[in-house]
Amino acid sequence: MLFIGACGDDSTLADSGVDGATDAGGDGGSDAASDASTDAALDATPDASSDASSDAASDGSADATVDGGACATCIGADLTWGPTGGFVASRRTSVLAPCRTYTLTELVFGSPDETRVCTNDVPCGTTAAVEIADVLAALAHADVVAAFAAAPVTYGRDLRPVDGTIFQVSQSGATFLVGSPCTGTGTCLPIPSGVQALVDLLQALDAERLTERDCTTVFP
């Protein structure tokens, strides 16, 4: 900031006495204050105000959109899913943990068994992939809420007795199973549309997460 002071000739001030002091304190003081105020406004306003506004627009607004928007949404408790049953060489289990952490674990049966694990974050604020908001919306569907409330429950045909697999979904100690569509015979419980939509979404999420780091390294 530039400060401008008023100064006069010593002899003039000495000769003028009270009048000189009055002029210096009155007109001179006013001029100095006015000049300093004007210079300060010209010097400080464009730099400080403009730069601050520019920084806020480029940094603050973007951060606020990300941090306070879709990315502020979290899953409340671990969600676990994957196929179970069947005579298989390996079995994969997926977990989505707060806030958006995805983990895929594969157990390869052998001598000895081998475990492979990869993890990455489920995206948010995008329409190009399955995001955390999609998962939460699917979990909030009335069919899914009812399925967890009725757990343990099996929808569709359970093919495990004939070496088949069935899809398992668990959260907060409740588990339901989703098999093949019913054929119209026996006591098969039809798969609710909301439950099937959740299964489809989770399988799509698995496929997408496998294409991201570090899953591409663990599961090339």
C-alpha positions in Angstrom: 0.0 0.0 0.0 1.3 3.5 -0.9 1.2 6.1 1.8 1.4 9.8 0.7 2.2 12.4 3.4 1.9 16.2 3.2 5.0 18.3 3.7 5.6 22.0 3.5 8.4 24.5 3.6 9.8 24.9 7.2 10.1 28.7 7.0 6.6 29.0 5.7 5.3 26.9 8.6 7.3 28.8 11.1 6.2 32.2 9.7 2.6 31.3 9.3 2.2 30.0 12.9 -1.4 29.0 13.7 -2.5 29.6 10.1 0.2 27.1 8.8 -0.8 24.5 11.4 -4.4 25.0 10.4 -3.6 24.6 6.7 -1.5 21.5 7.3 -4.1 19.9 9.5 -7.0 21.0 7.4 -6.5 21.3 3.6 -3.2 19.4 3.7 -4.6 16.6 5.8 -7.6 16.3 3.6 -5.5 16.2 0.5 -3.2 13.5 1.9 -6.0 11.4 3.1 -7.8 11.7 -0.2 -4.7 10.9 -2.2 -3.8 8.0 0.0 -7.3 6.6 -0.1 -7.4 6.9 -3.9 -4.0 5.3 -4.4 -4.9 2.5 -2.1 -8.1 1.8 -3.9 -6.3 1.8 -7.3 -3.4 -0.4 -6.1 -5.1 -2.8 -3.8 -8.5 -3.4 -5.3 -7.6 -4.9 -8.7 -4.9 -7.2 -7.2 -6.5 -8.4 -4.0 -10.1 -8.4 -4.9 -9.7 -9.7 -8.5 -7.1 -12.3 -7.5 -9.2 -13.5 -4.6 -12.3 -13.7 -6.7 -10.4 -15.5 -9.4 -8.9 -18.0 -7.0 -12.3 -18.6 -5.4 -13.9 -19.2 -8.7 -11.2 -21.5 -10.0 -10.5 -23.4 -6.8 -13.1 -22.9 -4.1 -16.2 -23.4 -6.3 -14.8 -26.6 -7.9 -13.9 -28.0 -4.5 -17.3 -27.1 -3.0 -19.0 -28.8 -5.9 -17.1 -32.0 -5.5 -16.9 -32.1 -1.7 -20.4 -31.0 -1.0 -22.2 -32.7 -3.9 -22.4 -36.4 -4.9 -19.0 -37.2 -3.4 -20.3 -36.3 0.1 -22.7 -39.3 -0.2 -21.5 -42.5 1.6 -22.7 -46.0 2.1 -23.6 -46.4 5.8 -22.4 -50.0 6.3 -20.4 -52.7 4.4 -22.3 -54.2 1.5 -21.1 -57.6 0.5 -22.0 -59.6 -2.6 -21.0 -62.3 -5.0 -21.8 -65.9 -6.1 -21.8 -68.7 -3.6 -22.0 -72.5 -4.0 -21.1 -74.8 -6.9 -18.0 -76.8 -7.6 -15.8 -73.9 -8.8 -12.0 -73.3 -9.1 -12.2 -69.9 -7.5 -14.7 -67.7 -5.8 -14.9 -63.9 -5.8 -16.5 -61.7 -3.1 -17.0 -57.9 -3.4 -17.3 -55.4 -0.6 -18.4 -51.8 -0.7 -17.3 -50.1 2.5 -17.8 -46.5 3.8 -17.3 -44.2 2.2 -16.8 -45.5 -1.3 -14.1 -48.1 -1.0 -14.5 -51.1 -3.3 -12.6 -54.3 -2.5 -12.6 -57.5 -4.6 -11.3 -60.7 -3.0 -10.7 -63.9 -5.0 -10.0 -67.2 -3.3 -8.4 -69.6 -5.7 -8.7 -73.2 -4.5 -5.6 -75.3 -4.7 -2.7 -76.7 -2.8 -2.3 -74.3 -1.2 -5.2 -72.0 -1.7 -4.3 -68.5 -3.0 -6.0 -65.2 -2.2 -5.9 -62.2 -4.4 -7.2 -58.8 -3.4 -7.6 -55.4 -5.2 -9.2 -52.2 -4.1 -10.2 -48.8 -5.6 -12.9 -46.2 -5.1 -16.4 -46.2 -6.6 -16.8 -42.9 -8.5 -19.1 -40.1 -7.7 -20.6 -37.2 -9.7 -20.4 -39.0 -13.0 -22.8 -40.5 -15.6 -20.1 -42.5 -17.3 -20.0 -45.3 -14.8 -21.9 -46.9 -11.9 -21.4 -44.4 -9.0 -22.1 -44.5 -5.3 -25.4 -42.7 -5.7 -26.6 -45.5 -8.1 -25.9 -48.1 -5.5 -27.6 -46.2 -2.7 -30.7 -45.6 -4.9 -30.8 -49.3 -5.6 -30.5 -50.2 -1.9 -33.3 -47.8 -1.1 -35.8 -49.5 -3.5 -38.8 -50.8 -1.7 -38.1 -54.4 -3.0 -34.6 -54.4 -1.6 -35.6 -52.9 1.7 -38.3 -55.7 2.0 -35.7 -58.3 1.0 -33.4 -57.3 3.8 -36.3 -57.1 6.3 -37.4 -60.7 5.3 -33.8 -62.1 5.4 -32.8 -64.8 5.2 -34.8 -65.3 2.0 -34.2 -66.9 -1.4 -35.6 -65.5 -4.6 -35.7 -67.5 -7.8 -34.4 -71.1 -8.3 -31.5 -72.3 -6.1 -29.3 -74.5 -8.3 -26.7 -75.3 -5.6 -28.0 -78.8 -5.2 -27.1 -79.5 -8.8 -23.7 -77.8 -8.6 -25.0 -74.4 -9.5 -24.3 -71.1 -7.9 -26.6 -68.4 -6.4 -26.0 -64.7 -5.9 -25.7 -63.6 -2.3 -26.2 -60.0 -0.9 -25.4 -59.1 2.7 -25.5 -55.9 4.8 -25.7 -55.3 8.5 -26.1 -59.0 9.3 -29.0 -59.6 6.9 -28.6 -61.8 3.8 -30.8 -62.7 0.8 -30.1 -64.9 -2.1 -31.0 -64.5 -5.8 -31.1 -67.4 -8.1 -32.3 -68.1 -11.6 -35.8 -67.0 -12.7 -38.6 -69.2 -11.5 -40.1 -71.6 -14.1 -43.6 -71.5 -12.7 -43.4 -74.8 -10.8 -42.8 -75.7 -7.2 -42.4 -73.2 -4.4 -40.0 -70.8 -6.1 -40.3 -67.2 -4.9 -40.3 -64.8 -7.9 -37.5 -62.3 -8.0 -38.8 -58.8 -7.3 -37.8 -56.3 -10.1 -36.0 -54.0 -7.6 -33.9 -56.9 -6.3 -33.0 -58.1 -9.8 -32.0 -54.5 -10.6 -29.7 -54.4 -7.6 -28.0 -57.7 -8.7 -27.5 -56.4 -12.2 -26.1 -53.1 -10.9 -23.6 -54.8 -8.6 -22.4 -57.1 -11.4 -21.9 -54.1 -13.6 -20.0 -52.4 -10.9 -17.7 -55.5 -10.6 -17.0 -55.4 -14.3 -16.1 -51.6 -14.2 -14.0 -51.8 -11.1 -11.9 -54.6 -12.6 -10.8 -52.1 -15.3 -9.4 -49.6 -12.8 -6.2 -49.5 -10.7 -5.2 -51.6 -8.9 -7.5 -54.3 -10.0 -6.0 -54.2 -13.5 -2.7 -55.2 -11.9 -4.0 -57.9 -9.6 -6.4 -59.3 -12.2 -4.8 -58.6 -15.6 
